[in-house]
Amino acid sequence: MKNYKYILFLVLCAITTNLLAQYDYPGEEKEYKKRERGKYYNSNFVFGGNLGLSFGTITYVELSPFVGYYIIPRLLVGLGPRYTYYKNGGLVTNRYGGMVFTQFTVFKNLKESIGINLGDIFIYTENETLSLEPIYVDRVANIAWKGERKWYNTTLVGGGMRIPLGERGGISIFVLFDVIQNPEHHYENPVIRLWFDF
């Protein structure tokens, strides 16, 4: 079973690091360079994700690739898997599940409209469902333990800014709020997140 988890981890790493995505302002007519097969690449699909790493007393690895689709020029919907490895001393747990999201661009291409190179401003909502073992800590006795594995639902609402990098890539910076605040599993508000797409 342990080998299966390592293989899954390596596959998710490979998917995340090899993501290739388009970026253009939806609705713009643009001729794309020919790919190796000789066809033009002009799609409403967007691929990306984030990779979180922290090593030390606490080891934390998060993989969350996504695929999105522009339904209309400013409305992006998408989904993706989510996996987290967490180790604190001798306590190890894996969290896995998925998320769906909706993103609406309120102000498009601020460089052209107001002369400041900030990219797009958007509003965002996400519903995340994770299977996890809650971690409880008794700070007086200085002990920690895992609870029973359960599925938890979290709704994040907020907005952000997408900064273009080159012709297609970009970084999105999010400021989100966990509106459910489940006592057994919740994010500390605000949630700051970075997404990359290339």
TORNU-845036 format. One record per residue (C-alpha): y, z, x; residue number from 1. Coordinates in Angstrom, 3 decimals, padded with zeros to 6 digits. Layout:
% residues N
c2	c3	c1	ropa
Y	Z	X	NUM
...
***
This chain:
% residues 198
c2	c3	c1	ropa
000.000	000.000	000.000	1
002.369	000.763	002.882	2
001.833	-002.737	004.340	3
002.774	-004.255	000.971	4
006.079	-002.360	000.978	5
006.918	-003.534	004.513	6
006.105	-007.155	003.629	7
008.286	-006.929	000.507	8
011.070	-005.414	002.612	9
010.890	-008.238	005.182	10
010.859	-010.928	002.473	11
013.936	-009.425	000.819	12
015.696	-009.274	004.220	13
014.934	-012.932	004.831	14
016.191	-013.953	001.383	15
019.409	-011.978	001.757	16
020.258	-013.190	005.255	17
019.502	-016.829	004.472	18
021.515	-017.138	001.274	19
023.602	-020.265	001.035	20
026.215	-020.536	-001.655	21
029.007	-022.732	-002.785	22
032.559	-021.725	-003.313	23
035.216	-023.685	-005.040	24
037.649	-022.872	-007.743	25
035.739	-023.641	-010.954	26
037.052	-026.656	-012.768	27
038.320	-028.437	-009.659	28
036.989	-031.909	-009.125	29
035.750	-032.130	-005.573	30
033.455	-034.420	-003.623	31
031.058	-032.445	-001.487	32
029.660	-033.517	001.832	33
026.278	-035.130	001.726	34
023.353	-032.884	002.424	35
020.383	-033.910	004.538	36
018.668	-035.514	001.564	37
021.696	-037.720	000.973	38
022.661	-036.216	-002.394	39
025.980	-034.657	-003.321	40
026.034	-030.936	-003.894	41
028.116	-030.154	-006.965	42
026.782	-027.207	-008.913	43
027.944	-024.304	-011.031	44
025.442	-022.015	-009.293	45
026.625	-019.345	-006.840	46
024.376	-017.315	-004.528	47
025.197	-014.208	-002.548	48
024.590	-010.515	-002.242	49
025.121	-007.483	-000.114	50
023.231	-005.631	002.577	51
023.880	-001.922	003.110	52
022.708	-000.124	006.254	53
023.131	003.438	007.456	54
021.125	005.112	010.222	55
021.147	008.657	011.558	56
020.247	011.915	009.827	57
020.136	009.879	006.618	58
018.645	006.388	006.742	59
019.798	004.083	003.953	60
018.939	000.398	003.524	61
020.067	-001.555	000.460	62
019.285	-005.186	-000.398	63
020.831	-006.792	-003.459	64
020.883	-010.603	-003.543	65
022.131	-012.351	-006.679	66
022.389	-015.734	-008.343	67
025.246	-016.555	-010.693	68
026.220	-019.433	-012.946	69
029.675	-020.494	-014.158	70
029.310	-020.955	-017.932	71
032.940	-022.052	-018.125	72
035.357	-022.462	-015.187	73
036.420	-018.772	-015.073	74
033.334	-017.027	-016.497	75
030.475	-016.218	-014.114	76
027.245	-014.566	-015.276	77
024.364	-013.622	-013.027	78
021.461	-011.414	-012.137	79
019.541	-010.177	-009.160	80
017.003	-007.687	-007.826	81
018.014	-004.461	-006.123	82
016.053	-002.442	-003.558	83
017.008	000.709	-001.646	84
015.107	002.631	001.018	85
016.336	006.208	001.494	86
015.178	008.762	004.068	87
016.663	012.220	004.589	88
014.632	014.221	007.117	89
011.038	014.214	005.849	90
012.078	013.085	002.355	91
011.516	009.344	001.776	92
012.017	007.404	-001.440	93
012.268	003.788	-002.599	94
014.470	002.626	-005.439	95
013.973	-000.761	-007.061	96
015.029	-002.662	-010.133	97
017.599	-005.245	-011.089	98
021.025	-005.932	-012.490	99
022.870	-008.394	-014.709	100
026.604	-008.983	-014.472	101
029.569	-010.802	-015.981	102
032.710	-011.673	-014.052	103
035.865	-013.214	-015.504	104
038.609	-014.599	-013.257	105
041.984	-013.465	-014.627	106
044.211	-014.943	-011.887	107
042.884	-017.948	-010.009	108
043.962	-019.010	-006.512	109
046.974	-016.750	-005.968	110
047.887	-018.678	-002.818	111
048.896	-021.686	-004.899	112
050.566	-019.745	-007.724	113
052.535	-017.022	-005.860	114
052.213	-018.048	-002.210	115
050.111	-015.046	-001.099	116
046.669	-015.793	000.325	117
044.668	-013.359	-001.816	118
042.228	-015.666	-003.572	119
041.158	-014.691	-007.111	120
041.589	-011.508	-009.171	121
038.746	-010.782	-011.601	122
037.372	-008.237	-014.053	123
033.701	-007.322	-013.791	124
030.959	-005.510	-015.678	125
027.388	-004.823	-014.569	126
024.315	-003.258	-016.114	127
021.824	-001.919	-013.566	128
018.313	-000.647	-014.251	129
016.549	001.192	-011.414	130
013.231	002.959	-010.984	131
013.837	005.982	-008.791	132
012.835	009.510	-007.959	133
015.876	011.773	-008.330	134
016.551	013.929	-005.283	135
017.434	017.558	-005.926	136
019.007	019.783	-003.279	137
019.158	023.570	-003.218	138
021.945	024.228	-000.720	139
021.407	028.009	-000.785	140
017.729	027.768	000.214	141
018.433	024.582	002.239	142
015.585	022.600	000.661	143
015.360	019.249	-001.083	144
012.679	017.705	-003.280	145
012.004	014.590	-005.342	146
011.762	014.567	-009.105	147
009.441	012.443	-011.231	148
009.974	008.657	-010.970	149
011.840	007.297	-013.983	150
013.873	004.273	-015.021	151
017.636	004.832	-015.188	152
020.305	002.627	-016.685	153
023.853	002.472	-015.280	154
026.863	000.513	-016.524	155
029.624	-000.282	-014.025	156
033.014	-001.598	-015.150	157
036.019	-002.585	-013.070	158
037.478	-005.477	-011.174	159
038.232	-006.881	-007.796	160
039.457	-009.654	-005.598	161
037.674	-012.591	-003.986	162
039.002	-013.699	-000.612	163
037.897	-017.185	000.480	164
036.424	-017.594	003.961	165
036.419	-021.210	004.987	166
035.719	-023.970	002.505	167
032.816	-022.376	000.617	168
032.219	-018.784	001.671	169
033.999	-015.671	000.565	170
034.094	-011.900	000.317	171
034.524	-010.076	-002.984	172
035.894	-006.547	-002.952	173
035.092	-004.474	-006.062	174
036.436	-001.210	-007.452	175
034.016	-000.102	-010.171	176
033.450	002.941	-012.368	177
030.133	004.320	-013.612	178
030.861	004.830	-017.315	179
027.528	006.489	-018.220	180
027.485	009.241	-015.535	181
023.851	010.229	-016.143	182
023.444	013.743	-014.675	183
020.128	012.805	-012.987	184
021.390	009.548	-011.459	185
024.993	008.386	-011.246	186
027.479	006.906	-008.836	187
030.477	008.850	-007.600	188
033.578	007.161	-009.049	189
035.112	004.939	-007.899	190
032.353	002.717	-006.513	191
033.670	000.450	-003.735	192
031.516	-002.576	-003.041	193
031.599	-005.714	-000.904	194
029.736	-008.901	-001.795	195
029.378	-011.902	000.456	196
028.613	-015.473	-000.497	197
028.193	-018.388	001.873	198
***
